């Protein structure tokens, strides 16, 4: 047990969050309702109840912080993508749908069901004492009480019941066999491929053909330059403000003195122990017997301290550490139960042995085997870190003071960003932007809210500063259009080489398709004419060989009631494929055994059924997304 605690302490909070409390992943009970006051614009509605912009933004920030804590070396920008924001919104909507359905269906969890679920769930085993009670010390290390944990577990179980309703998959081995036989059927085929590139060398488009191709309305998008604008923009954020700030030595030292605990290296102890188990609920006689045995081992340990590891290996009843001579490696305060921790940290010298220590698990004999930490980093060691934090705080204070000035100046002197830049010592930047953020855009230029302002009528027509746009917390941006470039068709002379290459590819593909169709027609007239067809091969979804997926799916879906069968397939990659289907073969039994097939079929069926039921609930509760929450926080 102690070995498990030592090795897994860092992931316990993640387990609690991800395994036990999915319905509280964003806010918990109070946070769920704290944004429902109608003071923020909504991003979605579930059963007539709004999910506010503030709730969405807070949820997404919390999600980013959790991801950063789990992957501190990852670039934070990778956690703030449109896909990640959409996932946050989907999670909020799902939580609301389950909550509303639970209330409508009056689904509750009795005390008996709650206790049974706690005892049966293997994911909660690390929170159970040997007697089945909740490990209070483990929960306390996560900042939770038994009462709050059980209440959250009860809420989670209630929500789980929602998706349990109507979930009665009829999957069995017979159904699975039929489904997988159809899915993994094999076909013996012969293939002849006509590639456009083989026809391209002989194609020389005339200028008239090029001009007609360029003017064809269906090709306009190929040669069209999208609408764009050359802009100047001004950013007010903490990074910009920090550039003009300095922190005095006095400020830095004061921060160091006020936050000394942050710069102390936590003290850790390494210890080995011998455990004689005695359940907390055991009789007095049983506990006395266990204690007496521990006292005997203590006496032996005092006689031969250097042989403590061997003594633990032979006698300790802690399965996790006994094989390692009782070694628990290094641990800090809060990692062990209180009596054990107090005794271990009371030992002074390496090799010291404690008296018998009683805990909820039994009786321990502890030997100190190492010490580290407990010292404090000097001011010079952490000076750079402190300076960054102090400047951040000063910038935050400065931002609060000047945000209104920034907003007013760009509005009142709307023909230029220079007055605001000069007043606040900011730098005017330039960029070329489009109505939608370009792929790979980062920072403020990825804000759809800002781009909407840039391409607003007033900004385009009058070249005035946009309003100050809050693109994220502690960041405000204003932009001004310098030049506007409407959508336009590029002249043929500008795209001559591009148009020629496109037309050659098109004409070559046309010829390849025509040749392929002619071969297909000939094959249908004379099935015995196998000239040009490749060697027979067996293909299936499980064994596609070298076939393109599009070709594979079409030939497997083709009517094969009369054999041989011939089909033509536009592969979509510059080739036309003629396929002769010779035989239908059953699925290869080596691909999937019947038991595994039934298991996979049941999982797929259950997932499809759950998805269909959830979509039904969304329809019933009139789920509606009212804003593009995925575009950017704060939009």
C-alpha positions in Angstrom: 0.0 0.0 0.0 2.7 2.4 0.9 4.7 1.6 -2.2 1.6 2.3 -4.3 1.1 5.7 -2.5 4.7 6.6 -3.0 4.7 5.7 -6.7 1.3 7.1 -7.7 0.7 10.2 -5.5 1.2 12.6 -8.5 -1.5 10.9 -10.6 -4.2 10.6 -7.9 -5.7 14.0 -8.6 -5.9 13.1 -12.3 -7.7 9.9 -11.5 -10.1 11.7 -9.3 -10.9 14.2 -12.0 -11.0 11.9 -15.1 -12.4 8.7 -13.6 -14.7 9.7 -10.8 -16.0 13.2 -11.5 -16.6 13.6 -15.3 -19.8 15.6 -14.6 -17.8 18.1 -12.5 -14.9 18.5 -14.9 -15.5 22.2 -15.3 -17.1 23.7 -12.2 -18.5 21.3 -9.6 -22.0 21.8 -8.1 -21.7 25.5 -7.3 -19.9 26.4 -10.5 -22.6 24.8 -12.5 -25.1 27.4 -11.6 -22.9 30.4 -10.9 -23.1 31.6 -14.5 -26.8 31.1 -15.0 -27.8 34.7 -14.0 -28.3 35.7 -17.6 -25.7 38.5 -17.4 -23.6 37.0 -20.3 -24.4 36.3 -23.9 -25.2 32.7 -24.5 -23.2 30.3 -26.7 -25.8 27.5 -26.6 -29.1 26.5 -25.1 -30.2 23.2 -23.6 -33.9 22.7 -22.6 -34.3 26.5 -22.8 -31.4 27.1 -20.4 -28.4 29.2 -21.6 -24.8 28.2 -21.5 -23.2 31.6 -21.1 -20.1 33.0 -22.8 -18.6 33.5 -19.4 -19.2 29.9 -18.5 -17.7 28.7 -21.7 -14.6 30.9 -21.4 -14.0 29.9 -17.8 -14.5 26.2 -18.7 -12.0 26.4 -21.5 -9.4 28.3 -19.4 -9.8 25.6 -16.7 -9.3 22.9 -19.4 -6.1 24.6 -20.7 -4.7 24.8 -17.1 -5.4 21.1 -16.6 -3.7 20.2 -19.8 -0.7 22.4 -19.0 -0.4 20.8 -15.6 -0.4 17.3 -17.2 2.0 18.3 -20.0 4.1 21.2 -18.8 6.6 21.0 -21.6 4.0 21.3 -24.3 3.4 24.6 -26.1 0.3 26.1 -24.4 -1.0 27.3 -27.9 -1.6 23.6 -28.8 -4.3 23.5 -26.1 -6.2 26.5 -27.5 -7.2 25.3 -31.0 -10.6 25.6 -32.6 -10.9 21.8 -32.1 -10.1 22.1 -28.4 -12.6 24.9 -27.9 -15.3 22.9 -29.7 -14.5 20.0 -27.4 -15.0 22.2 -24.4 -18.4 23.4 -25.7 -19.4 19.8 -26.6 -18.6 18.7 -23.0 -20.6 21.5 -21.5 -23.6 20.7 -23.7 -23.3 17.0 -22.9 -23.2 17.7 -19.2 -26.3 19.9 -19.5 -28.2 17.3 -21.5 -27.4 14.5 -19.0 -28.3 16.8 -16.1 -31.6 17.9 -17.6 -32.6 14.3 -18.5 -31.7 13.0 -15.1 -34.0 15.5 -13.5 -36.8 14.9 -15.9 -36.6 11.1 -15.4 -36.2 11.5 -11.6 -33.1 9.3 -11.6 -31.5 9.0 -8.2 -28.9 7.0 -6.4 -29.8 5.4 -3.1 -27.3 5.0 -0.3 -27.1 1.3 -0.9 -26.4 1.7 -4.6 -23.8 4.4 -3.8 -21.9 2.1 -1.4 -22.2 -0.9 -3.7 -20.7 1.2 -6.6 -17.9 2.4 -4.4 -17.0 -1.1 -3.3 -17.3 -2.6 -6.8 -15.5 -0.1 -9.0 -11.9 -1.2 -9.6 -11.0 2.4 -10.5 -11.7 3.4 -6.9 -9.7 0.6 -5.3 -6.9 3.0 -4.3 -9.5 5.0 -2.2 -10.7 2.0 -0.2 -9.3 0.8 3.1 -9.0 -3.0 3.6 -12.3 -2.9 5.5 -14.1 -1.1 2.6 -14.3 2.3 4.2 -13.1 5.5 2.4 -9.4 6.4 2.9 -9.8 9.8 4.5 -6.0 10.5 4.3 -6.0 9.9 0.5 -8.9 12.2 0.0 -7.5 14.9 2.3 -4.3 14.9 0.2 -6.6 16.0 -2.7 -8.4 18.6 -0.6 -11.6 16.7 -0.3 -13.7 15.4 2.5 -15.5 12.0 2.6 -18.8 13.8 2.4 -18.0 16.0 -0.6 -16.4 13.0 -2.4 -19.5 10.8 -1.8 -21.8 13.6 -2.9 -19.9 14.0 -6.2 -19.8 10.3 -6.7 -23.6 10.2 -6.2 -24.0 13.0 -8.8 -21.8 11.2 -11.3 -23.6 7.9 -10.8 -27.0 9.6 -11.3 -25.7 11.0 -14.7 -24.4 7.6 -15.7 -27.9 6.2 -15.3 -29.1 8.5 -18.1 -27.0 6.8 -20.7 -27.9 3.4 -19.3 -31.6 3.9 -20.2 -32.5 2.0 -23.3 -29.1 0.5 -23.8 -29.8 -3.1 -24.5 -27.6 -4.2 -27.3 -28.8 -7.4 -29.0 -25.2 -8.3 -30.0 -24.3 -12.0 -30.0 -22.0 -14.3 -31.8 -24.5 -15.1 -34.5 -25.1 -11.4 -35.3 -21.4 -10.7 -35.1 -20.6 -13.5 -37.6 -23.1 -12.3 -40.1 -21.9 -8.7 -39.8 -18.2 -9.5 -40.1 -18.7 -12.0 -42.9 -20.3 -9.1 -44.9 -17.7 -6.6 -43.8 -14.7 -8.8 -44.4 -15.8 -10.7 -47.5 -12.9 -11.3 -49.9 -13.0 -10.9 -53.7 -10.6 -12.2 -56.3 -10.0 -9.4 -58.8 -7.9 -8.4 -61.7 -7.1 -4.7 -62.3 -6.1 -2.5 -65.2 -5.3 1.2 -64.5 -5.3 4.1 -66.9 -3.1 7.0 -65.5 -3.6 10.6 -66.6 0.2 11.1 -66.5 0.6 8.6 -69.3 -1.5 10.8 -71.6 -0.1 14.2 -70.4 3.0 14.3 -72.5 1.1 14.5 -75.8 -1.3 17.2 -74.8 -0.4 20.8 -75.9 -3.3 23.2 -75.1 -3.8 26.1 -77.6 -4.1 29.7 -76.4 -7.8 29.6 -77.3 -8.3 26.5 -75.1 -6.4 28.2 -72.2 -8.4 31.4 -72.5 -11.7 29.4 -72.5 -10.5 27.4 -69.5 -9.6 30.6 -67.6 -12.9 32.3 -68.4 -15.0 29.3 -67.6 -17.1 30.3 -64.5 -16.7 26.9 -63.0 -13.0 27.5 -62.8 -13.1 31.0 -61.4 -12.2 29.9 -57.9 -9.0 28.4 -59.2 -7.6 31.8 -60.3 -9.3 34.1 -57.8 -7.5 36.1 -55.2 -9.5 36.2 -51.9 -10.5 39.5 -50.4 -7.8 40.8 -48.1 -6.8 43.9 -46.2 -3.4 45.5 -45.3 -3.8 46.6 -41.7 -2.0 48.4 -39.0 -2.8 47.1 -35.5 -2.0 48.0 -31.9 -1.9 45.5 -29.1 -2.3 46.3 -25.4 -1.4 43.3 -23.3 0.8 42.3 -20.4 3.8 41.5 -22.6 3.7 44.9 -24.3 3.4 46.7 -20.9 6.2 44.7 -19.3 8.7 46.1 -21.9 8.4 49.6 -20.4 8.5 48.5 -16.7 11.4 48.0 -14.3 11.4 46.4 -10.9 13.7 47.8 -8.2 15.9 45.6 -6.0 13.8 46.6 -3.1 10.6 45.3 -4.8 12.3 42.1 -5.7 13.6 41.4 -2.2 10.3 42.3 -0.6 8.6 39.8 -2.9 11.2 37.2 -2.0 10.7 37.8 1.7 6.9 37.7 1.4 7.0 34.4 -0.5 9.8 32.5 1.1 7.7 29.3 1.2 7.7 29.2 -2.6 11.5 29.1 -2.7 12.1 26.4 -0.1 12.9 22.9 -1.3 10.4 20.6 0.4 12.0 18.3 2.9 11.8 14.6 2.0 12.6 11.5 3.9 13.6 8.0 2.7 12.6 5.2 4.9 12.1 1.5 5.1 9.5 -0.1 7.3 8.2 -3.4 8.6 4.4 -3.7 8.8 2.5 -6.1 10.9 -1.1 -5.8 9.6 -4.0 -5.2 12.1 -7.2 -3.9 10.7 -8.7 -0.9 12.5 -11.8 -2.9 13.2 -9.9 -5.9 14.6 -10.5 -7.0 18.2 -8.3 -5.7 21.0 -6.7 -9.2 21.3 -5.8 -9.3 17.6 -4.3 -5.8 17.7 -2.4 -6.6 20.9 -1.0 -9.8 19.2 0.1 -7.8 16.2 1.7 -5.1 18.3 3.6 -7.7 20.3 5.0 -9.2 17.1 6.1 -5.7 16.0 7.8 -5.2 19.3 9.7 -8.4 18.8 10.9 -7.3 15.4 11.9 -3.9 16.8 14.1 -5.6 19.3 15.7 -7.6 16.5 16.2 -4.5 14.4 18.0 -2.7 17.3 20.4 -5.6 17.7 21.4 -5.5 14.0 20.4 -2.2 12.4 22.3 -2.9 9.2 20.3 -6.1 8.6 16.9 -4.1 8.7 16.3 -4.7 5.0 16.6 -8.5 5.4 14.4 -8.4 8.4 11.7 -6.5 6.5 12.0 -8.8 3.5 11.3 -11.8 5.6 8.7 -10.4 8.0 6.9 -7.3 6.6 3.3 -7.8 5.6 3.3 -4.8 3.2 3.4 -6.7 -0.1 4.4 -3.6 -2.0 7.6 -2.9 -0.2 8.6 -6.1 1.5 10.3 -7.5 -1.6 12.5 -4.3 -1.6 13.6 -4.7 2.0 10.8 -2.4 3.2 12.1 0.5 1.1 9.6 3.3 0.5 11.9 5.6 -1.5 11.7 9.3 -0.8 8.4 10.9 0.2 7.3 14.3 1.4 4.8 15.4 4.0 1.2 14.5 3.2 2.2 11.3 1.3 1.8 8.9 4.2 -0.7 8.5 7.0 -0.2 11.0 9.8 1.3 8.7 12.5 3.7 7.2 10.0 4.7 10.6 8.7 5.2 12.1 12.2 7.5 9.2 13.2 9.5 9.2 10.0 10.2 13.0 10.2 11.0 12.8 13.9 14.0 10.5 13.2 17.2 12.5 13.1 20.1 10.5 11.7 20.3 8.0 8.9 20.0 4.5 10.4 17.8 5.6 13.3 14.9 3.3 14.1 11.5 4.4 15.5 9.5 2.8 18.2 6.5 0.8 17.2 4.1 3.1 15.3 0.4 2.4 15.2 -1.7 3.4 12.2 -5.0 2.3 10.6 -3.1 -0.4 8.8 -1.4 -2.0 11.7 2.0 -1.6 13.4 5.1 -0.3 11.8 8.8 -0.3 12.6 10.5 2.5 10.7 14.2 3.0 9.8 15.4 6.3 8.3 17.6 5.7 5.3 17.9 9.1 3.7 17.1 12.9 4.0 17.0 15.6 1.4 15.6 19.0 0.8 14.5 21.4 3.5 16.8 24.2 2.4 15.9 27.4 0.8 17.0 28.8 -2.6 18.9 32.0 -2.3 17.6 35.3 -3.6 20.2 35.3 -6.5 19.1 31.8 -7.6 15.5 32.9 -8.1 16.0 36.5 -9.0 15.1 36.1 -12.6 11.9 34.1 -11.7 10.9 36.8 -9.1 11.6 39.6 -11.6 9.3 38.0 -14.1 6.5 37.6 -11.6 6.9 41.1 -10.2 6.9 42.6 -13.7 3.8 40.6 -14.5 2.0 42.0 -11.4 3.1 45.5 -12.3 1.9 45.0 -15.9 -1.4 43.7 -14.6 -1.9 46.8 -12.5 -0.8 49.0 -15.3 -3.2 47.2 -17.7 -6.1 47.9 -15.4 -5.1 51.6 -15.3 -4.6 52.2 -19.0 -7.2 49.9 -20.7 -9.8 52.7 -20.7 -7.3 55.2 -22.0 -6.5 52.8 -24.9 -10.2 52.2 -25.7 -11.0 55.9 -25.6 -8.0 57.1 -27.6 -8.4 54.7 -30.5 -12.1 55.7 -30.7 -11.7 59.5 -30.3 -8.7 59.8 -32.6 -10.0 57.2 -35.1 -8.0 58.2 -38.1 -4.7 56.9 -36.8 -3.3 54.5 -34.2 -0.2 56.6 -33.6 -1.8 58.8 -30.8 -2.6 55.7 -28.7 0.8 54.2 -29.5 2.7 57.3 -28.5 0.6 57.9 -25.3 1.0 54.3 -24.1 4.5 53.6 -25.6 3.2 50.8 -27.8 4.4 49.6 -31.2 2.2 49.8 -34.3 2.4 46.5 -36.2 1.4 45.6 -39.8 -0.1 42.5 -41.4 -2.2 41.3 -44.3 -5.4 39.5 -43.3 -8.5 37.9 -44.8 -12.0 37.7 -43.6 -11.3 34.3 -42.0 -8.1 33.6 -40.1 -5.4 32.1 -42.4 -4.3 28.5 -41.6 -1.5 28.7 -39.0 -2.4 32.2 -37.8 -1.4 32.8 -34.3 -2.1 35.4 -31.6 -4.4 38.3 -32.2 -4.5 37.7 -36.0 -6.3 34.4 -35.3 -9.2 36.3 -33.5 -12.3 36.1 -35.6 -13.8 38.9 -33.5 -11.0 41.2 -34.5 -11.3 40.2 -38.2 -15.0 40.9 -38.2 -14.3 44.4 -37.0 -11.5 44.9 -39.6 -13.9 43.9 -42.4 -16.8 45.9 -41.1 -18.3 48.6 -43.3 -17.0 51.6 -41.4 -13.4 50.2 -41.1 -13.3 49.4 -44.9 -15.0 52.5 -46.2 -13.6 55.2 -43.9 -10.3 53.6 -42.9 -11.1 54.3 -39.2 -9.7 52.5 -36.2 -11.8 49.6 -35.1 -13.1 49.6 -31.6 -10.8 48.1 -29.0 -11.4 44.3 -29.2 -10.7 42.1 -26.2 -9.2 39.1 -27.9 -8.4 37.3 -24.7 -8.1 38.2 -21.0 -5.7 41.1 -20.4 -5.3 41.7 -24.2 -6.9 44.4 -26.2 -6.4 45.2 -29.9 -7.4 47.9 -32.3 -6.7 47.8 -36.1 -7.0 50.2 -39.0 -7.3 49.3 -42.7 -4.6 50.8 -44.9 -5.5 49.1 -48.1 -8.5 47.0 -49.1 -8.2 44.4 -51.8 -11.6 43.0 -53.0 -11.9 39.5 -54.4 -10.6 39.6 -58.0 -9.9 37.2 -60.9 -6.2 37.2 -61.8 -5.6 37.9 -65.5 -4.5 34.9 -67.6 -1.0 36.4 -68.2 -0.4 36.3 -64.4 -1.4 32.6 -64.1 -0.6 31.3 -67.5 1.8 28.5 -66.3 -0.7 27.5 -63.6 -3.6 27.5 -66.0 -1.6 25.4 -68.6 -0.7 22.8 -66.0 -4.3 22.6 -64.8 -5.7 22.2 -68.2 -3.1 19.6 -69.2 -4.1 17.6 -66.1 -7.8 17.9 -66.9 -7.4 16.9 -70.5 -5.1 14.0 -69.6 -7.6 12.7 -67.1 -10.4 13.0 -69.6 -8.4 10.9 -72.0 -7.5 8.4 -69.3 -11.2 8.0 -68.4 -12.2 7.7 -72.0 -9.6 5.0 -72.6 -10.7 3.2 -69.4 -14.4 3.3 -70.4 -13.5 2.0 -73.8 -11.6 -0.9 -72.3 -14.6 -1.6 -69.9 -17.0 -1.7 -72.8 -14.7 -4.1 -74.7 -14.4 -6.3 -71.7 -18.2 -6.5 -71.2 -18.6 -7.5 -74.9 -15.8 -10.1 -74.7 -15.1 -11.3 -71.1 -12.5 -13.7 -72.4 -10.3 -10.7 -73.6 -8.0 -10.4 -70.5 -5.3 -8.4 -72.3 -3.9 -5.7 -70.1 -5.5 -7.0 -66.9 -3.1 -7.7 -64.0 -2.6 -10.9 -62.2 -5.5 -12.2 -60.1 -5.3 -11.2 -56.4 -7.6 -11.5 -53.4 -8.5 -8.3 -51.6 -10.8 -7.4 -48.6 -11.2 -4.6 -46.1 -8.8 -6.4 -43.8 -6.2 -6.9 -46.6 -6.5 -4.1 -49.1 -3.1 -4.7 -50.6 -1.9 -1.7 -52.7 -5.4 -0.5 -53.6 -6.5 3.1 -53.0 -9.3 3.2 -50.4 -11.8 4.7 -52.8 -11.2 1.9 -55.3 -11.4 -0.7 -52.6 -14.7 0.4 -51.2 -16.3 0.7 -54.7 -15.2 -2.7 -55.9 -16.3 -4.4 -52.6 -19.7 -2.7 -52.9 -20.2 -3.5 -56.6 -22.9 -6.0 -57.6 -21.3 -9.4 -57.9 -24.5 -11.5 -58.4 -23.3 -12.5 -61.8 -19.6 -13.4 -62.3 -17.3 -12.4 -63.8 -18.4 -8.8 -63.2 -16.7 -5.7 -64.6 -16.7 -2.1 -63.2 -15.0 1.1 -63.9 -13.9 3.4 -61.1 -12.7 7.0 -61.2 -10.0 6.7 -58.5 -10.0 10.5 -57.9 -6.2 10.6 -58.0 -5.7 11.1 -61.7 -6.4 7.5 -62.7 -9.3 5.4 -64.0 -9.4 1.8 -62.9 -11.1 -1.1 -64.6 -11.8 -4.1 -62.3 -12.7 -7.6 -63.1 -14.3 -9.5 -60.2 -13.7 -13.3 -60.7 -14.8 -14.9 -57.4 -16.4 -14.1 -54.0 -14.6 -15.7 -51.0 -15.6 -15.9 -47.3 -13.7 -13.9 -44.8 -10.3 -15.1 -43.8 -10.8 -16.8 -40.4 -7.3 -15.8 -39.3 -8.3 -12.1 -39.5 -10.7 -12.2 -36.5 -11.6 -15.1 -34.2 -15.4 -15.5 -33.4 -15.0 -14.5 -29.7 -13.1 -11.3 -30.6 -15.6 -10.6 -33.4 -18.5 -10.8 -31.0 -16.8 -8.6 -28.5 -16.0 -5.9 -31.0 -19.4 -6.1 -32.6 -21.0 -5.6 -29.1 -18.8 -2.6 -28.5 -19.5 -1.0 -31.8 -23.2 -1.6 -31.5 -23.3 -0.2 -28.0 -21.4 2.9 -29.1 -23.8 3.5 -32.0 -26.8 2.9 -29.8 -25.5 5.3 -27.1 -24.7 8.0 -29.8 -28.2 7.6 -31.2 -29.8 7.9 -27.8 -27.7 10.9 -26.9 -28.7 12.6 -30.2 -32.4 11.8 -29.4 -32.0 13.5 -26.1 -30.4 16.6 -27.7 -33.4 16.8 -30.1 -35.9 16.3 -27.3 -34.2 19.1 -25.2 -33.9 21.4 -28.3 -30.2 21.8 -28.0 -29.1 24.9 -30.1 -25.7 26.4 -30.5 -26.2 30.2 -30.6 -22.6 31.4 -31.2 -19.4 30.2 -32.7 -17.7 29.3 -29.4 -15.0 27.3 -31.1 -13.6 30.3 -33.0 -11.8 32.1 -30.1 -12.2 32.7 -26.4 -14.1 35.8 -25.6 -15.5 36.2 -29.1 
